[in-house]
């Protein structure tokens, strides 16, 4: 009788674990307006301490040059826009001259170029 209860409890725990694992889903892209839009002009892989690398992103809107040195962390979401869909891509697929949208995860250091950490990067072309 004691073993039957033990097996029942273990079975219930296993079922709950399967349900919990099944409920975890792929990260969903942010749907708010991007903080910055520009073109990648430099890529600096780092690959240590939770940082994949940095990208220099520039915009030349209205004859003003804005530059951001954007840190890409392990938890940064990176997507490529394919029509109406976004698919997750790796840092290594980023290339210079790609147009990107950037969402920042915290404060921006107001230097030149400005510096910040990306929460999300979407390659749009």
C-alpha distance (Angstrom), angle and dihedral (degrees) to the residues before:
residue distance angle dihedral
X1 . . .
X2 3.78 . .
X3 3.81 91.7 .
X4 3.79 91.8 49.6
X5 3.82 90.3 57.3
X6 3.80 90.3 46.6
X7 3.82 92.0 51.7
X8 3.80 90.9 46.1
X9 3.80 91.3 52.2
X10 3.82 91.9 45.7
X11 3.80 90.3 48.8
X12 3.79 91.1 51.1
X13 3.81 91.3 48.8
X14 3.82 90.8 51.0
X15 3.81 91.8 49.9
X16 3.81 91.0 50.1
X17 3.82 90.9 49.1
X18 3.81 91.6 52.0
X19 3.80 91.1 48.9
X20 3.82 91.6 48.0
X21 3.81 92.8 49.7
X22 3.80 91.7 45.7
X23 3.82 91.2 52.4
X24 3.78 93.4 60.0
X25 3.77 107.6 96.5
X26 3.76 136.8 -173.3
X27 3.80 115.0 -80.5
X28 3.76 112.6 -86.8
X29 3.81 120.6 -132.7
X30 3.78 118.9 -110.3
X31 3.79 110.8 -105.6
X32 3.82 98.5 -161.9
X33 3.80 123.7 103.4
X34 3.82 113.8 -75.9
X35 3.80 119.2 -106.1
X36 3.81 93.0 -137.9
X37 3.81 137.5 8.7
X38 3.79 123.3 -163.2
X39 3.79 147.6 113.1
X40 3.79 127.7 -73.2
X41 3.81 108.5 -115.2
X42 3.82 100.2 168.2
X43 3.81 136.5 20.3
X44 3.81 122.6 -159.9
X45 3.83 115.0 -175.5
X46 3.81 112.8 -153.1
X47 3.80 106.0 167.0
X48 3.81 100.8 -174.2
X49 3.79 141.0 98.3
X50 3.80 94.8 12.7
X51 3.81 94.1 -51.3
X52 3.79 118.9 114.8
X53 3.79 94.5 -173.6
X54 3.77 147.4 -78.4
X55 3.78 132.9 -85.6
X56 3.79 127.2 -160.3
X57 3.80 109.1 -138.3
X58 3.81 122.1 -169.3
X59 3.77 134.8 -170.1
X60 3.78 124.8 -169.1
X61 3.81 98.6 -169.4
X62 3.81 118.2 155.4
X63 3.83 91.0 -0.5
X64 3.80 90.4 -65.4
X65 3.78 120.1 119.5
X66 3.79 116.6 -138.9
X67 3.80 118.5 -176.5
X68 3.78 129.3 -173.9
X69 3.80 127.3 -174.3
X70 3.79 98.5 -149.4
X71 3.81 120.3 -160.9
X72 3.80 114.5 -145.8
X73 3.81 113.5 -153.0
X74 3.81 129.9 -168.8
X75 3.81 89.1 -100.2
X76 3.84 94.7 49.4
X77 3.79 110.7 115.7
X78 3.82 112.1 -130.7
X79 3.79 119.0 -169.4
X80 3.80 137.8 171.1
X81 3.80 116.5 -141.4
X82 3.82 111.5 -128.1
X83 3.80 107.0 179.9
X84 3.79 105.6 -64.5
X85 3.82 93.0 -15.5
X86 3.78 132.0 81.1
X87 3.78 120.2 -152.7
X88 3.78 124.3 -165.6
X89 3.82 114.9 -110.8
X90 3.80 135.5 -178.7
X91 3.81 126.9 -105.3
X92 3.82 88.6 -114.7
X93 3.83 90.6 65.7
X94 3.81 92.8 63.1
X95 3.80 114.1 109.1
X96 3.78 136.3 -173.6
X97 3.82 115.6 -96.0
X98 3.81 92.3 32.2
X99 3.79 114.9 133.4
X100 3.81 110.6 -126.2
X101 3.77 140.5 -177.6
X102 3.81 115.7 -142.8
X103 3.81 130.4 -156.8
X104 3.80 113.3 -169.9
X105 3.80 123.4 -141.5
X106 3.77 99.2 -153.6
X107 3.78 145.7 -9.4
X108 3.80 122.2 -21.1
X109 3.79 119.7 -130.7
X110 3.79 105.7 -130.4
X111 3.78 98.8 -137.8
X112 3.78 127.7 115.9
X113 2.88 107.9 -68.7
X114 3.79 94.2 26.7
X115 3.80 113.1 -127.6
X116 3.77 131.5 -142.9
X117 3.79 145.3 142.1
X118 3.79 119.3 -106.0
X119 3.77 122.2 -128.1
X120 3.80 89.9 -175.2
X121 3.81 137.6 6.2
X122 3.80 122.0 -167.5
X123 3.81 120.1 -168.6
X124 3.79 106.7 -146.7
X125 3.83 100.2 177.5
